[in-house]
Amino acid sequence: MYEYTASLIIVIDGDTAILLIDLGLGIFKKEIIRLYGINTPELIGPQETKALQAKNRLEQLLTNKTLHIKTYKDKKDKYGRYIADIKTSDYTTTVTEILISEKLGEEKLY
């Protein structure tokens, strides 16, 4: 597991975002990150309304914050996205735990 700080570039959906990750020594990398431990509804389909709620809530949680991410070594999903836990300084729990507690997604174990 590796830990970094990052900032939000854009939220893709309720469980995926593009982050600018500080790798240290002045090196930054833009990366697509999939939230660990959650699956939110798809933006296209019968649960579109709930999907938009999850996306909007994720934007609210991550926008204009310093993000603390923990990635799982070489752990990528089937689409090649890195899987990570994300916390902000505002919360003691992960963003995943917040979204699940607010019933905006379901727990997903890898």
MOPAC internal coordinates of N, CA, C and O (Angstrom, degrees):
PM7 1SCF
backbone

  N    0.0000 0     0.00 0     0.00 0    0    0    0
  C    1.4467 1     0.00 0     0.00 0    1    0    0
  C    1.5318 1   108.48 1     0.00 0    2    1    0
  O    1.2310 1   120.91 1   -42.67 1    3    2    1
  N    1.3192 1   115.86 1   137.33 1    3    2    1
  C    1.4509 1   121.68 1   179.70 1    5    3    2
  C    1.5231 1   108.72 1  -121.64 1    6    5    3
  O    1.2310 1   120.44 1   -33.06 1    7    6    5
  N    1.3353 1   116.77 1   146.94 1    7    6    5
  C    1.4593 1   121.49 1  -179.01 1    9    7    6
  C    1.5220 1   109.97 1  -119.62 1   10    9    7
  O    1.2310 1   121.35 1   -42.66 1   11   10    9
  N    1.3355 1   115.02 1   137.34 1   11   10    9
  C    1.4559 1   121.81 1  -179.18 1   13   11   10
  C    1.5271 1   109.68 1  -142.78 1   14   13   11
  O    1.2310 1   121.13 1   -13.99 1   15   14   13
  N    1.3299 1   115.44 1   166.01 1   15   14   13
  C    1.4582 1   119.32 1   165.25 1   17   15   14
  C    1.5200 1   106.61 1  -104.47 1   18   17   15
  O    1.2310 1   121.08 1   -23.71 1   19   18   17
  N    1.3112 1   115.55 1   156.29 1   19   18   17
  C    1.4610 1   120.10 1  -176.82 1   21   19   18
  C    1.5174 1   109.33 1  -155.81 1   22   21   19
  O    1.2310 1   121.40 1    -9.13 1   23   22   21
  N    1.3128 1   114.93 1   170.87 1   23   22   21
  C    1.4669 1   121.19 1   172.79 1   25   23   22
  C    1.5172 1   107.97 1  -135.31 1   26   25   23
  O    1.2310 1   121.62 1   -25.85 1   27   26   25
  N    1.3155 1   114.50 1   154.15 1   27   26   25
  C    1.4584 1   121.35 1  -177.35 1   29   27   26
  C    1.5224 1   111.37 1   -76.34 1   30   29   27
  O    1.2310 1   121.04 1   -45.62 1   31   30   29
  N    1.3169 1   115.61 1   134.38 1   31   30   29
  C    1.4687 1   121.37 1   168.64 1   33   31   30
  C    1.5169 1   107.84 1   -97.81 1   34   33   31
  O    1.2310 1   120.63 1   123.88 1   35   34   33
  N    1.3446 1   116.40 1   -56.12 1   35   34   33
  C    1.4638 1   120.54 1   179.11 1   37   35   34
  C    1.5218 1   109.75 1  -159.69 1   38   37   35
  O    1.2310 1   120.89 1   -32.86 1   39   38   37
  N    1.3227 1   115.91 1   147.14 1   39   38   37
  C    1.4596 1   121.86 1   173.48 1   41   39   38
  C    1.5271 1   107.59 1   -91.96 1   42   41   39
  O    1.2310 1   120.85 1   -49.77 1   43   42   41
  N    1.3201 1   115.98 1   130.23 1   43   42   41
  C    1.4659 1   121.59 1  -179.83 1   45   43   42
  C    1.5245 1   110.10 1   -87.18 1   46   45   43
  O    1.2310 1   121.05 1   130.27 1   47   46   45
  N    1.3309 1   115.60 1   -49.73 1   47   46   45
  C    1.4612 1   122.24 1   177.51 1   49   47   46
  C    1.5199 1   108.20 1  -155.02 1   50   49   47
  O    1.2310 1   119.61 1    14.27 1   51   50   49
  N    1.3166 1   118.35 1  -165.73 1   51   50   49
  C    1.4527 1   120.78 1  -173.73 1   53   51   50
  C    1.5107 1   116.00 1   -68.80 1   54   53   51
  O    1.2310 1   119.85 1   166.82 1   55   54   53
  N    1.3432 1   117.89 1   -13.18 1   55   54   53
  C    1.4607 1   119.62 1  -179.97 1   57   55   54
  C    1.5309 1   113.66 1  -133.36 1   58   57   55
  O    1.2310 1   120.44 1  -165.58 1   59   58   57
  N    1.3317 1   116.76 1    14.42 1   59   58   57
  C    1.4585 1   121.03 1  -178.09 1   61   59   58
  C    1.5281 1   110.31 1  -141.27 1   62   61   59
  O    1.2310 1   121.11 1   -43.10 1   63   62   61
  N    1.3408 1   115.49 1   136.90 1   63   62   61
  C    1.4640 1   120.41 1   178.26 1   65   63   62
  C    1.5241 1   109.46 1  -146.23 1   66   65   63
  O    1.2310 1   121.25 1   -23.05 1   67   66   65
  N    1.3148 1   115.21 1   156.95 1   67   66   65
  C    1.4564 1   120.65 1   172.23 1   69   67   66
  C    1.5206 1   106.31 1  -100.71 1   70   69   67
  O    1.2310 1   121.19 1   -54.53 1   71   70   69
  N    1.3379 1   115.33 1   125.47 1   71   70   69
  C    1.4564 1   121.62 1  -177.51 1   73   71   70
  C    1.5195 1   110.57 1  -119.32 1   74   73   71
  O    1.2310 1   121.04 1   -26.36 1   75   74   73
  N    1.3312 1   115.61 1   153.64 1   75   74   73
  C    1.4544 1   121.96 1   169.58 1   77   75   74
  C    1.5200 1   105.24 1  -101.01 1   78   77   75
  O    1.2310 1   120.74 1   -69.13 1   79   78   77
  N    1.3300 1   116.19 1   110.87 1   79   78   77
  C    1.4578 1   122.53 1  -172.03 1   81   79   78
  C    1.5183 1   109.83 1   -99.75 1   82   81   79
  O    1.2310 1   120.98 1   -49.13 1   83   82   81
  N    1.3284 1   115.73 1   130.87 1   83   82   81
  C    1.4579 1   122.54 1   176.66 1   85   83   82
  C    1.5291 1   107.72 1   -86.18 1   86   85   83
  O    1.2310 1   120.85 1   -71.01 1   87   86   85
  N    1.3360 1   115.98 1   108.99 1   87   86   85
  C    1.4562 1   121.24 1  -178.70 1   89   87   86
  C    1.5289 1   112.21 1   -87.52 1   90   89   87
  O    1.2310 1   120.48 1   174.25 1   91   90   89
  N    1.3236 1   116.69 1    -5.75 1   91   90   89
  C    1.4594 1   121.29 1  -177.62 1   93   91   90
  C    1.5119 1   111.08 1    98.29 1   94   93   91
  O    1.2310 1   121.11 1   -17.65 1   95   94   93
  N    1.3431 1   115.48 1   162.35 1   95   94   93
  C    1.4669 1   122.19 1   178.82 1   97   95   94
  C    1.5261 1   112.82 1    55.10 1   98   97   95
  O    1.2310 1   120.55 1  -147.08 1   99   98   97
  N    1.3294 1   116.55 1    32.92 1   99   98   97
  C    1.4548 1   121.35 1   178.56 1  101   99   98
  C    1.5135 1   114.93 1    72.89 1  102  101   99
  O    1.2310 1   120.29 1  -162.89 1  103  102  101
  N    1.3242 1   117.04 1    17.11 1  103  102  101
  C    1.4604 1   121.50 1  -179.50 1  105  103  102
  C    1.5299 1   108.97 1  -104.23 1  106  105  103
  O    1.2310 1   120.96 1   -54.18 1  107  106  105
  N    1.3373 1   115.77 1   125.82 1  107  106  105
  C    1.4579 1   122.05 1   179.79 1  109  107  106
  C    1.5189 1   108.75 1  -123.33 1  110  109  107
  O    1.2310 1   121.00 1   -34.76 1  111  110  109
  N    1.3240 1   115.69 1   145.24 1  111  110  109
  C    1.4695 1   120.44 1   179.92 1  113  111  110
  C    1.5188 1   109.97 1  -135.97 1  114  113  111
  O    1.2310 1   121.24 1   -48.10 1  115  114  113
  N    1.3124 1   115.23 1   131.90 1  115  114  113
  C    1.4640 1   121.28 1   174.13 1  117  115  114
  C    1.5232 1   107.66 1   -83.59 1  118  117  115
  O    1.2310 1   120.98 1   -50.94 1  119  118  117
  N    1.3477 1   115.74 1   129.06 1  119  118  117
  C    1.4651 1   119.05 1  -175.02 1  121  119  118
  C    1.5253 1   110.26 1  -146.62 1  122  121  119
  O    1.2310 1   120.92 1   -36.69 1  123  122  121
  N    1.3263 1   115.84 1   143.31 1  123  122  121
  C    1.4658 1   120.93 1   173.43 1  125  123  122
  C    1.5189 1   107.30 1   -83.23 1  126  125  123
  O    1.2310 1   120.98 1   -53.74 1  127  126  125
  N    1.3450 1   115.74 1   126.26 1  127  126  125
  C    1.4660 1   121.81 1  -177.69 1  129  127  126
  C    1.5206 1   109.58 1  -118.61 1  130  129  127
  O    1.2310 1   121.27 1   -48.60 1  131  130  129
  N    1.3159 1   115.17 1   131.40 1  131  130  129
  C    1.4655 1   122.64 1   175.33 1  133  131  130
  C    1.5192 1   106.90 1  -102.22 1  134  133  131
  O    1.2310 1   119.89 1   -51.54 1  135  134  133
  N    1.3206 1   117.81 1   128.46 1  135  134  133
  C    1.4562 1   121.47 1   179.61 1  137  135  134
  C    1.5212 1   110.85 1   -63.47 1  138  137  135
  O    1.2310 1   121.09 1   -46.08 1  139  138  137
  N    1.3179 1   115.52 1   133.92 1  139  138  137
  C    1.4581 1   121.25 1   178.47 1  141  139  138
  C    1.5269 1   110.31 1   -75.52 1  142  141  139
  O    1.2310 1   120.62 1   -44.86 1  143  142  141
  N    1.3222 1   116.42 1   135.14 1  143  142  141
  C    1.4520 1   121.51 1   169.29 1  145  143  142
  C    1.5169 1   117.36 1    83.97 1  146  145  143
  O    1.2310 1   120.04 1  -165.72 1  147  146  145
  N    1.3290 1   117.52 1    14.28 1  147  146  145
  C    1.4640 1   119.12 1  -179.14 1  149  147  146
  C    1.5246 1   110.62 1  -145.60 1  150  149  147
  O    1.2310 1   121.57 1   -29.40 1  151  150  149
  N    1.3077 1   114.61 1   150.60 1  151  150  149
  C    1.4560 1   122.26 1   170.73 1  153  151  150
  C    1.5165 1   107.01 1  -132.79 1  154  153  151
  O    1.2310 1   120.48 1   -56.02 1  155  154  153
  N    1.3203 1   116.68 1   123.98 1  155  154  153
  C    1.4597 1   120.91 1   178.09 1  157  155  154
  C    1.5264 1   108.92 1  -107.29 1  158  157  155
  O    1.2310 1   119.98 1   -19.84 1  159  158  157
  N    1.3395 1   117.64 1   160.16 1  159  158  157
  C    1.4675 1   120.57 1  -179.72 1  161  159  158
  C    1.5325 1   112.10 1   -60.29 1  162  161  159
  O    1.2310 1   121.29 1   -25.54 1  163  162  161
  N    1.3219 1   115.13 1   154.46 1  163  162  161
  C    1.4643 1   121.61 1   178.60 1  165  163  162
  C    1.5264 1   110.67 1   -77.43 1  166  165  163
  O    1.2310 1   120.88 1   -31.96 1  167  166  165
  N    1.3322 1   115.92 1   148.04 1  167  166  165
  C    1.4666 1   121.05 1  -178.04 1  169  167  166
  C    1.5219 1   112.72 1   -69.49 1  170  169  167
  O    1.2310 1   120.32 1   157.16 1  171  170  169
  N    1.3110 1   116.98 1   -22.84 1  171  170  169
  C    1.4628 1   120.46 1   177.91 1  173  171  170
  C    1.5242 1   107.38 1  -112.24 1  174  173  171
  O    1.2310 1   120.65 1   -56.18 1  175  174  173
  N    1.3048 1   116.37 1   123.82 1  175  174  173
  C    1.4542 1   119.78 1   179.01 1  177  175  174
  C    1.5142 1   112.15 1   136.66 1  178  177  175
  O    1.2310 1   120.76 1    11.26 1  179  178  177
  N    1.3162 1   116.14 1  -168.74 1  179  178  177
  C    1.4619 1   120.89 1  -172.76 1  181  179  178
  C    1.5371 1   114.26 1   -67.30 1  182  181  179
  O    1.2310 1   119.89 1   159.43 1  183  182  181
  N    1.3302 1   117.81 1   -20.57 1  183  182  181
  C    1.4645 1   120.27 1  -178.96 1  185  183  182
  C    1.5254 1   111.99 1  -105.78 1  186  185  183
  O    1.2310 1   120.53 1  -149.83 1  187  186  185
  N    1.3203 1   116.60 1    30.17 1  187  186  185
  C    1.4627 1   121.61 1  -176.86 1  189  187  186
  C    1.5292 1   112.65 1   -56.13 1  190  189  187
  O    1.2310 1   119.93 1   138.78 1  191  190  189
  N    1.3307 1   117.74 1   -41.22 1  191  190  189
  C    1.4680 1   121.19 1  -178.77 1  193  191  190
  C    1.5178 1   110.98 1   -62.47 1  194  193  191
  O    1.2310 1   120.28 1   133.47 1  195  194  193
  N    1.3259 1   117.07 1   -46.53 1  195  194  193
  C    1.4622 1   120.74 1   179.03 1  197  195  194
  C    1.5288 1   110.87 1   -66.89 1  198  197  195
  O    1.2310 1   120.28 1   144.33 1  199  198  197
  N    1.3317 1   117.06 1   -35.67 1  199  198  197
  C    1.4649 1   121.55 1   177.72 1  201  199  198
  C    1.5237 1   110.83 1   -62.21 1  202  201  199
  O    1.2310 1   120.56 1   137.55 1  203  202  201
  N    1.3321 1   116.53 1   -42.45 1  203  202  201
  C    1.4727 1   120.43 1   178.12 1  205  203  202
  C    1.5297 1   111.16 1   -66.33 1  206  205  203
  O    1.2310 1   120.14 1   143.87 1  207  206  205
  N    1.3171 1   117.34 1   -36.13 1  207  206  205
  C    1.4660 1   120.51 1   176.42 1  209  207  206
  C    1.5279 1   110.37 1   -62.64 1  210  209  207
  O    1.2310 1   120.42 1   136.14 1  211  210  209
  N    1.3291 1   116.80 1   -43.86 1  211  210  209
  C    1.4660 1   121.12 1   179.39 1  213  211  210
  C    1.5301 1   110.81 1   -64.60 1  214  213  211
  O    1.2310 1   120.66 1   136.55 1  215  214  213
  N    1.3285 1   116.34 1   -43.45 1  215  214  213
  C    1.4660 1   120.12 1   179.15 1  217  215  214
  C    1.5242 1   110.63 1   -62.68 1  218  217  215
  O    1.2310 1   120.39 1   133.27 1  219  218  217
  N    1.3311 1   116.86 1   -46.73 1  219  218  217
  C    1.4662 1   120.55 1  -179.38 1  221  219  218
  C    1.5251 1   111.68 1   -62.88 1  222  221  219
  O    1.2310 1   120.49 1   141.42 1  223  222  221
  N    1.3396 1   116.66 1   -38.58 1  223  222  221
  C    1.4643 1   120.11 1   179.32 1  225  223  222
  C    1.5231 1   110.39 1   -67.90 1  226  225  223
  O    1.2310 1   119.98 1   139.88 1  227  226  225
  N    1.3309 1   117.64 1   -40.12 1  227  226  225
  C    1.4608 1   120.32 1   177.59 1  229  227  226
  C    1.5267 1   110.18 1   -62.86 1  230  229  227
  O    1.2310 1   120.02 1   137.90 1  231  230  229
  N    1.3302 1   117.57 1   -42.10 1  231  230  229
  C    1.4661 1   120.51 1   175.96 1  233  231  230
  C    1.5205 1   110.87 1   -58.69 1  234  233  231
  O    1.2310 1   120.63 1   135.96 1  235  234  233
  N    1.3161 1   116.41 1   -44.04 1  235  234  233
  C    1.4638 1   121.15 1   179.55 1  237  235  234
  C    1.5360 1   111.19 1   -61.02 1  238  237  235
  O    1.2310 1   120.55 1   138.51 1  239  238  237
  N    1.3203 1   116.55 1   -41.49 1  239  238  237
  C    1.4675 1   120.67 1  -178.25 1  241  239  238
  C    1.5265 1   113.13 1   -70.24 1  242  241  239
  O    1.2310 1   119.94 1   148.82 1  243  242  241
  N    1.3404 1   117.72 1   -31.18 1  243  242  241
  C    1.4665 1   121.04 1  -172.10 1  245  243  242
  C    1.5199 1   115.77 1  -102.84 1  246  245  243
  O    1.2310 1   119.65 1   159.65 1  247  246  245
  N    1.3261 1   118.28 1   -20.35 1  247  246  245
  C    1.4615 1   121.35 1  -173.44 1  249  247  246
  C    1.5230 1   111.75 1   -68.73 1  250  249  247
  O    1.2310 1   121.50 1   -45.58 1  251  250  249
  N    1.3388 1   114.74 1   134.42 1  251  250  249
  C    1.4700 1   123.48 1   177.67 1  253  251  250
  C    1.5250 1   113.27 1    56.84 1  254  253  251
  O    1.2310 1   120.40 1  -143.53 1  255  254  253
  N    1.3306 1   116.85 1    36.47 1  255  254  253
  C    1.4612 1   122.31 1   179.15 1  257  255  254
  C    1.5267 1   109.53 1  -126.62 1  258  257  255
  O    1.2310 1   121.32 1   -27.98 1  259  258  257
  N    1.3220 1   115.08 1   152.02 1  259  258  257
  C    1.4540 1   119.36 1   167.10 1  261  259  258
  C    1.5228 1   106.25 1   -82.62 1  262  261  259
  O    1.2310 1   121.15 1   -55.83 1  263  262  261
  N    1.3149 1   115.40 1   124.17 1  263  262  261
  C    1.4534 1   120.97 1  -176.34 1  265  263  262
  C    1.5195 1   109.61 1  -100.75 1  266  265  263
  O    1.2310 1   120.88 1   -38.01 1  267  266  265
  N    1.3043 1   115.92 1   141.99 1  267  266  265
  C    1.4557 1   122.63 1   176.12 1  269  267  266
  C    1.5202 1   106.35 1  -113.58 1  270  269  267
  O    1.2310 1   120.81 1   -64.86 1  271  270  269
  N    1.3268 1   116.07 1   115.14 1  271  270  269
  C    1.4556 1   118.79 1  -176.24 1  273  271  270
  C    1.5275 1   110.64 1  -116.90 1  274  273  271
  O    1.2310 1   121.90 1   -33.86 1  275  274  273
  N    1.3195 1   113.97 1   146.14 1  275  274  273
  C    1.4603 1   122.39 1   173.75 1  277  275  274
  C    1.5191 1   106.59 1  -122.01 1  278  277  275
  O    1.2310 1   121.04 1   -65.50 1  279  278  277
  N    1.3197 1   115.62 1   114.50 1  279  278  277
  C    1.4594 1   119.50 1   178.09 1  281  279  278
  C    1.5181 1   109.21 1   -96.08 1  282  281  279
  O    1.2310 1   121.49 1   -23.73 1  283  282  281
  N    1.2988 1   114.75 1   156.27 1  283  282  281
  C    1.4578 1   120.88 1   177.27 1  285  283  282
  C    1.5141 1   107.62 1   -97.35 1  286  285  283
  O    1.2310 1   120.28 1   -56.45 1  287  286  285
  N    1.3243 1   117.07 1   123.55 1  287  286  285
  C    1.4629 1   123.08 1  -172.51 1  289  287  286
  C    1.5246 1   112.26 1   -44.74 1  290  289  287
  O    1.2310 1   121.84 1   -62.16 1  291  290  289
  N    1.3146 1   114.09 1   117.84 1  291  290  289
  C    1.4659 1   122.09 1   176.78 1  293  291  290
  C    1.5140 1   113.53 1    55.62 1  294  293  291
  O    1.2310 1   119.66 1  -161.62 1  295  294  293
  N    1.3278 1   118.26 1    18.38 1  295  294  293
  C    1.4682 1   121.62 1  -178.53 1  297  295  294
  C    1.5210 1   108.79 1   -88.98 1  298  297  295
  O    1.2310 1   120.92 1   -66.27 1  299  298  297
  N    1.3164 1   115.85 1   113.73 1  299  298  297
  C    1.4587 1   121.89 1   176.28 1  301  299  298
  C    1.5155 1   108.31 1  -125.63 1  302  301  299
  O    1.2310 1   121.40 1   -24.99 1  303  302  301
  N    1.3292 1   114.92 1   155.01 1  303  302  301
  C    1.4606 1   118.04 1   176.07 1  305  303  302
  C    1.5291 1   109.31 1   -86.22 1  306  305  303
  O    1.2310 1   120.61 1     3.60 1  307  306  305
  N    1.3129 1   116.45 1  -176.40 1  307  306  305
  C    1.4674 1   119.80 1  -175.49 1  309  307  306
  C    1.5274 1   113.59 1   -65.68 1  310  309  307
  O    1.2310 1   120.34 1   165.21 1  311  310  309
  N    1.3360 1   116.95 1   -14.79 1  311  310  309
  C    1.4680 1   120.93 1   178.51 1  313  311  310
  C    1.5263 1   111.88 1   -99.21 1  314  313  311
  O    1.2310 1   119.91 1  -173.89 1  315  314  313
  N    1.3328 1   117.77 1     6.11 1  315  314  313
  C    1.4577 1   121.48 1   177.05 1  317  315  314
  C    1.5220 1   114.63 1    84.49 1  318  317  315
  O    1.2310 1   120.22 1  -169.78 1  319  318  317
  N    1.3320 1   117.19 1    10.22 1  319  318  317
  C    1.4685 1   120.35 1   179.29 1  321  319  318
  C    1.5226 1   109.49 1   -85.30 1  322  321  319
  O    1.2310 1   120.80 1   -40.92 1  323  322  321
  N    1.3370 1   116.07 1   139.08 1  323  322  321
  C    1.4593 1   119.57 1   174.48 1  325  323  322
  C    1.5222 1   109.09 1   -69.43 1  326  325  323
  O    1.2310 1   121.07 1   -36.49 1  327  326  325
  N    1.3254 1   115.55 1   143.51 1  327  326  325
  C    1.4527 1   122.07 1  -179.82 1  329  327  326
  C    1.5211 1   107.91 1  -102.93 1  330  329  327
  O    1.2310 1   120.59 1   -47.54 1  331  330  329
  N    1.3467 1   116.48 1   132.46 1  331  330  329
  C    1.4625 1   119.32 1  -175.44 1  333  331  330
  C    1.5187 1   112.37 1  -151.24 1  334  333  331
  O    1.2310 1   121.45 1   -26.11 1  335  334  333
  N    1.3296 1   114.83 1   153.89 1  335  334  333
  C    1.4629 1   122.26 1   166.68 1  337  335  334
  C    1.5132 1   106.86 1   -88.63 1  338  337  335
  O    1.2310 1   120.25 1   -38.42 1  339  338  337
  N    1.3222 1   117.12 1   141.58 1  339  338  337
  C    1.4681 1   121.11 1   178.26 1  341  339  338
  C    1.5167 1   108.78 1  -127.98 1  342  341  339
  O    1.2310 1   121.32 1   -47.12 1  343  342  341
  N    1.3355 1   115.07 1   132.88 1  343  342  341
  C    1.4618 1   122.41 1   172.39 1  345  343  342
  C    1.5197 1   107.56 1  -127.86 1  346  345  343
  O    1.2310 1   121.38 1   -24.54 1  347  346  345
  N    1.3258 1   114.97 1   155.46 1  347  346  345
  C    1.4607 1   120.13 1   169.88 1  349  347  346
  C    1.5225 1   106.85 1  -116.30 1  350  349  347
  O    1.2310 1   120.56 1   -12.59 1  351  350  349
  N    1.3073 1   116.53 1   167.41 1  351  350  349
  C    1.4642 1   120.81 1   178.65 1  353  351  350
  C    1.5225 1   111.74 1   -66.21 1  354  353  351
  O    1.2310 1   120.23 1   162.02 1  355  354  353
  N    1.3369 1   117.17 1   -17.98 1  355  354  353
  C    1.4630 1   121.79 1  -178.41 1  357  355  354
  C    1.5286 1   113.03 1   -75.53 1  358  357  355
  O    1.2310 1   119.97 1   159.97 1  359  358  357
  N    1.3301 1   117.66 1   -20.03 1  359  358  357
  C    1.4571 1   120.94 1  -171.60 1  361  359  358
  C    1.5201 1   111.06 1  -130.45 1  362  361  359
  O    1.2310 1   120.88 1   -30.19 1  363  362  361
  N    1.3268 1   115.92 1   149.81 1  363  362  361
  C    1.4630 1   120.80 1   175.50 1  365  363  362
  C    1.5171 1   111.08 1   -93.22 1  366  365  363
  O    1.2310 1   120.15 1   168.58 1  367  366  365
  N    1.3218 1   117.31 1   -11.42 1  367  366  365
  C    1.4616 1   121.57 1   178.46 1  369  367  366
  C    1.5244 1   109.48 1  -106.20 1  370  369  367
  O    1.2310 1   121.09 1   -12.60 1  371  370  369
  N    1.3213 1   115.52 1   167.40 1  371  370  369
  C    1.4641 1   119.19 1   178.91 1  373  371  370
  C    1.5298 1   110.08 1   -77.37 1  374  373  371
  O    1.2310 1   121.28 1   -18.50 1  375  374  373
  N    1.3045 1   115.15 1   161.50 1  375  374  373
  C    1.4618 1   121.32 1   175.70 1  377  375  374
  C    1.5245 1   109.57 1   -60.09 1  378  377  375
  O    1.2310 1   120.30 1   142.18 1  379  378  377
  N    1.3141 1   117.03 1   -37.82 1  379  378  377
  C    1.4641 1   121.61 1   177.10 1  381  379  378
  C    1.5211 1   110.86 1   -56.98 1  382  381  379
  O    1.2310 1   120.41 1   131.48 1  383  382  381
  N    1.3274 1   116.82 1   -48.52 1  383  382  381
  C    1.4667 1   121.00 1  -178.96 1  385  383  382
  C    1.5283 1   111.47 1   -61.80 1  386  385  383
  O    1.2310 1   120.60 1   143.24 1  387  386  385
  N    1.3152 1   116.46 1   -36.76 1  387  386  385
  C    1.4686 1   120.68 1   178.40 1  389  387  386
  C    1.5337 1   109.97 1   -65.57 1  390  389  387
  O    1.2310 1   120.43 1   131.11 1  391  390  389
  N    1.3321 1   116.78 1   -48.89 1  391  390  389
  C    1.4650 1   120.53 1  -178.66 1  393  391  390
  C    1.5256 1   111.71 1   -62.24 1  394  393  391
  O    1.2310 1   120.25 1   139.57 1  395  394  393
  N    1.3269 1   117.13 1   -40.43 1  395  394  393
  C    1.4675 1   120.26 1   178.49 1  397  395  394
  C    1.5249 1   110.48 1   -66.74 1  398  397  395
  O    1.2310 1   120.07 1   137.41 1  399  398  397
  N    1.3381 1   117.47 1   -42.59 1  399  398  397
  C    1.4672 1   120.33 1  -179.69 1  401  399  398
  C    1.5261 1   111.85 1   -64.21 1  402  401  399
  O    1.2310 1   120.47 1   151.68 1  403  402  401
  N    1.3414 1   116.70 1   -28.32 1  403  402  401
  C    1.4586 1   121.48 1   178.53 1  405  403  402
  C    1.5325 1   111.62 1   -90.52 1  406  405  403
  O    1.2310 1   120.62 1  -172.42 1  407  406  405
  N    1.3243 1   116.42 1     7.58 1  407  406  405
  C    1.4661 1   123.90 1   176.78 1  409  407  406
  C    1.5351 1   112.97 1    60.58 1  410  409  407
  O    1.2310 1   120.95 1  -144.38 1  411  410  409
  N    1.3498 1   115.79 1    35.62 1  411  410  409
  C    1.4591 1   121.04 1   178.57 1  413  411  410
  C    1.5216 1   112.16 1   -99.37 1  414  413  411
  O    1.2310 1   120.48 1  -179.69 1  415  414  413
  N    1.3251 1   116.68 1     0.31 1  415  414  413
  C    1.4549 1   122.21 1   178.05 1  417  415  414
  C    1.5083 1   109.31 1  -167.45 1  418  417  415
  O    1.2310 1   121.76 1    -9.39 1  419  418  417
  N    1.3377 1   114.24 1   170.61 1  419  418  417
  C    1.4596 1   120.97 1   179.89 1  421  419  418
  C    1.5109 1   110.05 1  -114.00 1  422  421  419
  O    1.2310 1   120.84 1   -30.32 1  423  422  421
  N    1.3162 1   116.00 1   149.68 1  423  422  421
  C    1.4478 1   121.42 1   178.44 1  425  423  422
  C    1.5278 1   109.63 1   -63.48 1  426  425  423
  O    1.2310 1   121.42 1   -42.68 1  427  426  425
  N    1.3488 1   114.89 1   137.32 1  427  426  425
  C    1.4655 1   121.33 1   178.25 1  429  427  426
  C    1.5172 1   107.53 1  -136.48 1  430  429  427
  O    1.2310 1   120.63 1   -59.34 1  431  430  429
  N    1.3125 1   116.40 1   120.66 1  431  430  429
  C    1.4452 1   120.93 1   178.73 1  433  431  430
  C    1.5197 1   109.86 1  -100.13 1  434  433  431
  O    1.2310 1   120.79 1   -39.22 1  435  434  433
  N    1.3171 1   116.09 1   140.78 1  435  434  433
  C    1.4681 1   121.41 1  -179.29 1  437  435  434
  C    1.5132 1   109.80 1   -97.81 1  438  437  435
  O    1.2310 1   120.10 1   180.00 1  439  438  437

